[in-house]
Amino acid sequence: MSRDVALLEVLRARLDALSQQHLIRQRRAVESACGPQLMIDGRPLSAFCSNDYLGLAGDARIAEALAEGASRYGTGSGASHLISGHSAAHALLEETLAAIMSPHLARCRALYLSSGYIANLAVIAALADKQSEIFSEELNHASLIDGARLSRAKISVYPHSDLDTLAKLLAASTAQNKLVVTDSVFSMDGDIAPLPGLLALCEQYGAWLIVDDAHGFGVLGEQGRGALEHFALHSSQIVLIGTLSKAAGVAGAFVAAHETVIEWLVQRARPYVYSTASPPALAHALLTSLKIIAGDEGRQRRQALAARIAQWQQAMTLSRWQPLRSSTAIQPVIIGDNEATMVAGRALHERGYWVGSVRPPTVPKGTSRLRVTLSAAHTEVQLDGLMAAIADIER
Ligand SMILES: *Cc1c(COP(=O)(O)O)cnc(C)c1O
């Protein structure tokens, strides 16, 4: 066998192994804008799988702002932020985000990055080094795990929402620089981290609290400022990452923290420094999105979402499968087996519903699940239809 054929054989064998475990994942090409109805192969599907919690990803006003931004600033930024890629739109977006988050963070400044994944790598690898210790929540998002690995710090994983174990780990640590790292809303379970307890421990032990608010920003809190508003927290030790690709309906992410933290990131966060600035038009479009989120319409959309969550919590009962009935837009139904989860996902698809079928390594082995995500854009009738379909398929 020639060498290149041998290399490909290794990959084919690995793909075959995935296939046998029902772990092959497939993409579907969506032909319409993100929304409660998606067009695939010319056929409409009722979609409960996006993270577009407020129904803004397909909003015409934001699309118009994006077009306006493109006509003003062009398509590409041309360079990294520290060379010539930092536009007036990026600067205004950062000022706006800092003002939004300032009730919760002392001397708040914000930094816009091209994605939540990049933001998490940037923050953790810039704040932790070989001499540091990272206390990482068991159910953290992959990007937080990868950021911790990139930093080369010592990593101690604490069990899900277990403050007692975390306290013991912090007490036993000899590291000078400590970081507690957590999702705010857990992306696959939908529950909320005990942030007040985590912050108290961080204050007691002099640790940073890194909060990934990907599923909280725009959704939680009266004004949609996210998990910190939800718990009415204020601190100079919190570093908050909010994604702007989910509830905000556009793309990118921000870090909000004390101005000294942000200045350090600007100088030294490699995923920020060594990457071309994202198109200024995106930052321009986000100004419109943030205005909607903070205003009356944002509040109405959060209320509409809350009504769908309540509807699910009250009505989604099953006999074998286990709905977790979280208090957020993320509503998993645990099935367990990979193949059974795939079969359920396909059966829903046949009935015109698109729900995420999530398997390892995204979730722990034996906990494969349907991941239903609710949006302000879903109607009561639409959700009733989905719940009836899930109950029917379980039987
Ligand atoms: C989606 C997600 C990210 C990544 O954000 P992107 O903007 O999609 O790169 C980070 N953390 C969590 C918890 C997420 O769910």
PDBQT file of the ligand as one rigid body, heavy atoms in Angstrom, charges set to zero:
ROOT
HETATM    1  C1  LIG A 401     -22.144  28.578  21.186  1.00  0.00    +0.000 C 
HETATM    2  C2  LIG A 401     -21.282  28.620  22.391  1.00  0.00    +0.000 A 
HETATM    3  C3  LIG A 401     -20.000  29.172  22.345  1.00  0.00    +0.000 A 
HETATM    4  C4  LIG A 401     -19.367  29.589  21.042  1.00  0.00    +0.000 C 
HETATM    5  O1  LIG A 401     -19.899  30.784  20.564  1.00  0.00    +0.000 OA
HETATM    6  P1  LIG A 401     -19.821  31.053  18.992  1.00  0.00    +0.000 P 
HETATM    7  O2  LIG A 401     -20.109  32.498  18.851  1.00  0.00    +0.000 OA
HETATM    8  O3  LIG A 401     -20.850  30.171  18.372  1.00  0.00    +0.000 OA
HETATM    9  O4  LIG A 401     -18.428  30.679  18.556  1.00  0.00    +0.000 OA
HETATM   10  C5  LIG A 401     -19.313  29.307  23.524  1.00  0.00    +0.000 A 
HETATM   11  N1  LIG A 401     -19.832  28.873  24.692  1.00  0.00    +0.000 NA
HETATM   12  C6  LIG A 401     -21.039  28.304  24.767  1.00  0.00    +0.000 A 
HETATM   13  C7  LIG A 401     -21.562  27.856  26.085  1.00  0.00    +0.000 C 
HETATM   14  C8  LIG A 401     -21.800  28.145  23.619  1.00  0.00    +0.000 A 
HETATM   15  O5  LIG A 401     -22.985  27.554  23.681  1.00  0.00    +0.000 OA
ENDROOT
TORSDOF 0
